[in-house]
């Protein structure tokens, strides 16, 4: 089994409080299912939609390219799967697709120090 990072990309949350509550319930149920099946290594956290980007040799600091992005990274999780194809299948259950969001699935490379 290998570890994978799920980066959740989506537009800013919209809808009534009831709609947002239903969305959160779907996220909670999906995360619970991943956990019960032994795939959820770290549920991660949601991320604020603000921040800074430090870039290049000059270490230029700007508001990140995500500040106005339609598909800002809204959070992350670490999951365990057999391989990349399996991780992709697990990602397909994510509620973010209901709001035209995306899940970026990235293998985590093990480093030895």
DRENKOLGU-127581 format. One line per 10 residues: their letters; for each residue y, z, x of N, C-alpha, C, O. Coordinates in Angstrom, 1 decimal, always signed. Last residue first. Layout:
REM DRENKOLGU-127581
A) Y,Z,X,Y,Z,X,Y,Z,X,Y,Z,X  ...
END
This chain:
REM DRENKOLGU-127581
XXXXXXXXXX) +9.7,+5.4,+16.1,+10.7,+5.8,+17.0,+10.1,+6.7,+18.1,+10.7,+7.2,+19.0  +9.0,+2.6,+14.1,+8.4,+3.7,+14.9,+9.4,+4.1,+15.9,+10.0,+3.2,+16.6  +9.5,+1.6,+10.8,+10.1,+1.7,+12.2,+9.4,+2.8,+12.9,+9.2,+3.9,+12.3  +8.5,-0.6,+8.3,+8.3,+0.7,+8.9,+8.8,+0.6,+10.4,+8.4,-0.3,+11.1  +10.5,-2.2,+6.0,+9.8,-2.3,+7.3,+9.7,-1.0,+7.9,+10.7,-0.2,+8.0  +10.2,-2.8,+2.7,+10.7,-1.8,+3.6,+9.9,-1.9,+4.9,+8.7,-1.6,+4.9  +10.9,-5.7,+0.8,+9.9,-4.9,+1.6,+10.7,-4.0,+2.5,+11.7,-4.4,+3.1  +12.8,-5.8,-2.1,+12.8,-6.0,-0.7,+11.8,-5.1,+0.0,+11.7,-3.9,-0.2  +13.9,-7.3,-4.9,+12.8,-6.6,-4.4,+12.7,-6.9,-2.9,+12.5,-8.1,-2.5  +16.5,-7.0,-7.2,+16.2,-7.5,-5.9,+15.0,-6.7,-5.3,+15.2,-5.5,-5.2
XXXXXXXXXX) +16.6,-7.7,-10.5,+16.1,-6.7,-9.6,+15.8,-7.4,-8.3,+15.0,-8.4,-8.2  +19.4,-8.2,-12.8,+18.4,-8.7,-11.8,+17.9,-7.5,-11.0,+18.5,-6.5,-10.9  +20.5,-8.7,-16.2,+20.6,-8.2,-14.9,+19.5,-8.8,-14.0,+18.8,-9.7,-14.4  +20.8,-9.3,-18.9,+20.9,-10.4,-17.9,+21.1,-9.9,-16.5,+21.8,-10.6,-15.7  +20.1,-7.1,-20.2,+21.5,-7.4,-20.1,+21.8,-8.4,-19.1,+22.9,-8.5,-18.5  +17.3,-7.1,-20.0,+17.9,-7.2,-21.3,+19.4,-7.4,-21.3,+19.9,-7.9,-22.3  +16.8,-6.6,-17.3,+16.8,-8.0,-17.8,+17.3,-8.1,-19.2,+17.7,-9.3,-19.6  +16.8,-3.8,-17.0,+18.0,-4.5,-16.7,+18.0,-6.0,-17.1,+19.1,-6.6,-17.3  +14.3,-2.6,-17.5,+15.2,-2.9,-18.6,+16.4,-3.7,-18.3,+17.1,-4.2,-19.2  +11.5,-4.0,-15.7,+12.8,-3.3,-15.7,+13.7,-3.6,-16.9,+13.8,-4.8,-17.2
XXXXXXXXXX) +9.1,-5.3,-15.4,+9.2,-4.4,-16.5,+10.6,-3.7,-16.7,+10.8,-2.9,-17.6  +9.3,-6.7,-13.0,+9.5,-7.4,-14.3,+9.5,-6.5,-15.5,+10.0,-7.0,-16.6  +8.5,-5.0,-11.0,+10.0,-5.1,-11.3,+10.2,-5.8,-12.6,+11.2,-5.6,-13.3  +5.8,-5.4,-10.9,+6.3,-4.1,-11.3,+7.7,-4.2,-11.7,+8.1,-3.6,-12.7  +5.8,-8.0,-9.8,+5.2,-7.8,-11.1,+5.7,-6.5,-11.7,+6.0,-6.4,-12.9  +6.9,-7.4,-7.3,+7.6,-8.3,-8.2,+7.1,-8.1,-9.6,+7.9,-8.0,-10.6  +4.8,-5.9,-6.2,+6.1,-5.3,-6.4,+6.9,-6.1,-7.4,+7.6,-5.6,-8.2  +2.8,-8.0,-6.0,+2.6,-6.8,-6.9,+3.9,-6.1,-7.2,+4.2,-5.7,-8.4  +4.0,-9.6,-4.1,+3.7,-10.1,-5.4,+3.5,-9.0,-6.4,+4.0,-9.1,-7.6  +4.1,-7.8,-1.9,+5.3,-8.3,-2.5,+5.1,-8.8,-3.9,+5.9,-8.5,-4.8
XXXXXXXXXX) +1.4,-5.4,-2.4,+2.1,-6.4,-1.6,+3.4,-6.8,-2.4,+3.7,-6.3,-3.5  +0.9,-3.0,-3.7,-0.1,-3.6,-2.8,+0.5,-4.6,-1.9,+0.3,-4.6,-0.7  +3.6,-0.6,-3.7,+2.8,-1.6,-4.3,+1.9,-2.2,-3.3,+2.0,-2.0,-2.1  +6.0,+1.8,-4.5,+4.8,+1.5,-3.7,+4.0,+0.5,-4.4,+3.7,+0.7,-5.6  +9.6,+1.9,-4.5,+8.3,+1.9,-5.1,+7.2,+1.5,-4.1,+7.5,+1.0,-3.0  +12.7,+3.3,-4.8,+11.7,+2.9,-3.8,+10.3,+3.0,-4.5,+9.9,+4.1,-5.1  +15.7,+2.1,-6.3,+14.5,+2.9,-6.3,+13.6,+2.5,-5.2,+13.7,+1.3,-4.7  +19.2,+2.0,-7.2,+18.0,+1.6,-6.4,+16.9,+2.6,-6.7,+17.1,+3.6,-7.2  +22.2,+0.6,-8.7,+21.3,+1.6,-8.3,+20.1,+1.1,-7.5,+20.0,-0.1,-7.3  +23.8,-1.6,-9.2,+24.0,-0.4,-10.0,+23.2,+0.8,-9.6,+23.4,+1.9,-10.0
XXXXXXXXXX) +25.5,-4.0,-7.6,+24.3,-3.2,-7.4,+24.6,-1.8,-8.2,+25.5,-1.1,-7.8  +27.0,-6.4,-9.9,+27.1,-5.3,-8.9,+25.8,-4.5,-8.8,+25.1,-4.4,-9.8  +27.5,-9.0,-11.0,+26.2,-8.4,-10.8,+26.2,-7.3,-9.7,+25.4,-7.4,-8.8  +30.1,-9.6,-11.0,+29.5,-9.5,-12.3,+28.1,-8.9,-12.2,+27.6,-8.3,-13.2  +32.3,-7.9,-8.8,+31.2,-8.8,-9.0,+30.6,-8.6,-10.4,+30.6,-7.4,-11.0  +34.4,-6.5,-7.9,+34.7,-7.3,-9.1,+33.5,-8.1,-9.5,+33.5,-8.8,-10.5  +33.1,-5.0,-5.9,+34.0,-4.4,-6.7,+34.3,-5.1,-8.0,+34.5,-4.6,-9.1  +31.4,-6.3,-4.1,+30.8,-5.8,-5.3,+31.8,-5.3,-6.3,+31.5,-5.1,-7.4  +32.7,-6.6,-1.7,+32.6,-7.8,-2.6,+32.0,-7.5,-3.9,+32.1,-8.3,-4.9  +34.7,-3.6,-1.3,+33.5,-4.4,-1.2,+33.5,-5.6,-2.1,+34.2,-5.7,-3.1
XXXXXXXXXX) +37.8,-3.4,+0.1,+37.0,-3.1,-1.1,+35.8,-4.1,-1.1,+36.0,-5.3,-0.8  +37.3,-3.3,+3.7,+37.9,-3.9,+2.5,+37.2,-3.2,+1.3,+36.2,-2.6,+1.4  +37.8,-3.1,+7.1,+37.4,-2.3,+5.9,+38.1,-3.0,+4.7,+39.4,-3.1,+4.7  +36.4,-4.4,+10.0,+37.4,-4.6,+9.0,+36.9,-3.8,+7.7,+35.7,-4.0,+7.3  +35.3,-4.4,+12.6,+35.0,-3.3,+11.6,+36.1,-3.3,+10.5,+36.6,-2.2,+10.2  +35.3,-6.4,+14.3,+36.5,-5.7,+14.2,+36.4,-4.5,+13.2,+37.4,-3.7,+13.0  +32.8,-7.5,+13.9,+33.1,-6.9,+15.2,+34.4,-6.0,+15.1,+34.5,-5.0,+15.8  +31.9,-6.9,+10.4,+32.3,-7.6,+11.6,+32.6,-6.8,+12.8,+32.6,-5.6,+12.8  +32.9,-4.4,+7.9,+32.3,-5.7,+8.3,+32.8,-6.2,+9.6,+34.0,-6.1,+10.0  +32.5,-2.3,+5.3,+32.9,-2.3,+6.7,+32.2,-3.5,+7.3,+31.0,-3.5,+7.3
XXXXXXXXXX) +33.6,-1.9,+2.1,+32.7,-2.7,+2.9,+33.3,-2.7,+4.4,+34.5,-3.0,+4.5  +33.6,+0.8,-0.3,+34.2,+0.0,+0.8,+33.2,-0.8,+1.5,+32.0,-0.4,+1.5  +33.7,+1.3,-3.9,+33.2,+1.6,-2.5,+34.0,+0.7,-1.5,+34.9,+0.0,-1.9  +32.4,+1.5,-7.3,+33.5,+1.3,-6.3,+32.9,+1.6,-4.9,+31.8,+2.1,-4.8  +30.5,+2.0,-9.1,+30.9,+0.6,-9.0,+32.1,+0.4,-8.0,+32.6,-0.7,-7.9  +28.0,+4.3,-7.9,+29.3,+4.0,-8.5,+29.7,+2.6,-8.3,+29.1,+1.9,-7.3  +24.5,+4.0,-8.6,+25.6,+3.9,-7.7,+26.9,+3.7,-8.4,+27.0,+3.1,-9.5  +21.7,+6.1,-9.5,+22.7,+5.1,-9.8,+23.8,+5.1,-8.8,+24.1,+6.2,-8.2  +19.0,+6.7,-7.2,+20.1,+7.1,-8.0,+21.0,+5.9,-8.4,+21.0,+4.9,-7.8  +15.4,+7.2,-6.8,+16.8,+6.7,-6.4,+17.8,+7.3,-7.2,+17.6,+8.3,-7.9
XXXXXXXXXX) +12.8,+7.8,-7.1,+13.5,+7.2,-8.3,+14.9,+6.7,-7.9,+15.5,+5.9,-8.7  +10.4,+7.1,-4.9,+11.7,+7.8,-5.0,+12.5,+7.1,-6.1,+12.8,+5.9,-6.0  +8.0,+6.0,-5.6,+8.0,+6.9,-4.4,+9.3,+7.8,-4.5,+9.3,+8.9,-4.1  +6.1,+5.0,-8.1,+7.4,+5.4,-7.9,+7.5,+6.5,-6.8,+7.0,+7.6,-6.9  +3.4,+4.5,-8.6,+4.2,+3.5,-7.9,+5.5,+4.0,-7.5,+6.1,+3.5,-6.5  +1.7,+6.0,-10.2,+1.7,+6.2,-8.7,+2.5,+5.3,-7.9,+2.4,+5.2,-6.7  +1.8,+5.9,-12.9,+0.8,+5.0,-12.2,+0.8,+5.1,-10.7,+0.1,+4.4,-10.0  +3.9,+7.7,-13.4,+2.5,+8.0,-13.8,+1.4,+7.2,-13.2,+0.3,+7.6,-13.0  +6.0,+6.1,-12.3,+5.6,+7.4,-11.7,+4.2,+7.8,-12.1,+3.4,+8.2,-11.2  +6.2,+4.0,-14.1,+6.0,+3.7,-12.7,+5.4,+5.0,-12.0,+4.5,+4.9,-11.2
XXXXXXXXXX) +6.7,+5.6,-16.5,+5.5,+4.8,-16.4,+5.2,+4.4,-14.9,+4.0,+4.5,-14.5  +9.2,+6.6,-15.8,+8.1,+7.5,-16.1,+6.8,+6.8,-15.9,+5.9,+7.3,-15.3  +10.7,+4.2,-15.7,+10.6,+5.0,-14.5,+9.4,+6.0,-14.7,+8.6,+6.2,-13.7  +10.5,+3.5,-18.5,+10.0,+2.6,-17.4,+9.8,+3.4,-16.1,+8.7,+3.2,-15.5  +11.8,+5.6,-19.7,+10.4,+5.3,-20.0,+9.8,+4.5,-18.9,+8.6,+4.7,-18.5  +14.4,+5.4,-18.6,+13.6,+6.6,-18.4,+12.1,+6.4,-18.7,+11.3,+6.8,-17.9  +15.1,+2.9,-19.7,+15.0,+3.1,-18.2,+14.2,+4.3,-17.9,+13.3,+4.3,-17.0  +15.1,+3.5,-22.4,+14.2,+2.5,-21.9,+14.0,+2.6,-20.3,+12.9,+2.5,-19.8  +17.1,+5.4,-22.5,+15.8,+5.8,-22.9,+14.8,+4.8,-22.4,+13.7,+5.2,-21.9  +19.3,+3.8,-21.8,+18.9,+4.9,-20.9,+17.5,+5.3,-21.2,+16.7,+5.7,-20.3
XXXXXXXXXX) +19.4,+2.2,-24.1,+19.2,+1.6,-22.8,+18.7,+2.6,-21.8,+17.7,+2.4,-21.1  +20.1,+4.1,-26.0,+18.8,+3.4,-26.1,+18.4,+2.8,-24.8,+17.3,+2.8,-24.4  +22.7,+4.8,-25.0,+21.6,+5.8,-25.1,+20.2,+5.1,-25.2,+19.3,+5.6,-24.5  +24.0,+2.4,-25.5,+23.9,+2.9,-24.1,+22.8,+3.9,-24.0,+22.0,+4.0,-23.0  +23.9,+2.4,-28.3,+23.3,+1.3,-27.5,+23.0,+1.7,-26.1,+21.9,+1.5,-25.5  +25.5,+4.6,-28.8,+24.1,+4.6,-29.3,+23.3,+3.5,-28.5,+22.2,+3.8,-28.1  +28.0,+3.9,-27.8,+27.2,+5.1,-27.2,+25.8,+5.1,-27.6,+24.9,+5.4,-26.8  +28.0,+0.3,-27.6,+28.3,+1.6,-28.3,+27.6,+2.7,-27.5,+26.6,+2.5,-26.8  +28.7,-1.6,-24.6,+28.0,-1.3,-25.9,+28.5,+0.0,-26.4,+29.2,+0.8,-25.8  +27.9,-2.1,-21.2,+28.8,-2.3,-22.3,+28.0,-1.9,-23.6,+26.7,-1.8,-23.5
XXXXXXXXXX) +28.0,-1.7,-17.6,+27.4,-1.3,-18.9,+28.4,-1.5,-20.1,+29.6,-1.2,-19.9  +28.7,-4.6,-15.7,+29.1,-3.3,-16.1,+28.5,-3.0,-17.5,+28.4,-3.8,-18.3  +25.7,-6.5,-14.8,+27.1,-6.4,-15.2,+27.4,-5.0,-15.6,+26.5,-4.1,-15.8  +23.5,-5.7,-12.1,+23.8,-5.9,-13.5,+25.3,-5.9,-13.7,+26.0,-5.4,-12.9  +20.7,-5.0,-10.0,+22.0,-5.7,-10.1,+22.2,-6.0,-11.6,+21.4,-6.5,-12.3  +19.0,-2.7,-8.2,+19.3,-3.1,-9.6,+20.7,-3.7,-9.7,+21.7,-3.0,-9.4  +16.6,-3.0,-5.8,+18.1,-3.0,-6.0,+18.4,-3.5,-7.4,+18.0,-4.7,-7.7  +13.8,-1.5,-4.7,+14.3,-2.2,-5.8,+15.8,-2.0,-5.9,+16.3,-0.8,-6.0  +12.0,-1.7,-1.8,+13.2,-1.2,-2.3,+13.6,-2.1,-3.5,+13.6,-3.3,-3.4  +8.6,-0.7,-1.2,+9.6,-1.8,-1.5,+10.8,-1.1,-2.1,+10.7,-0.1,-2.8
XXX) +5.8,+0.0,+0.9,+6.9,+0.4,+0.1,+7.9,-0.7,+0.0,+8.1,-1.5,+0.9  +2.3,-0.7,+0.4,+3.5,-0.8,+1.1,+4.7,-0.3,+0.2,+4.5,-0.2,-1.0  -1.2,+0.0,+0.8,+0.0,+0.0,+0.0,+1.2,+0.0,+0.9,+1.3,+0.6,+2.0
END
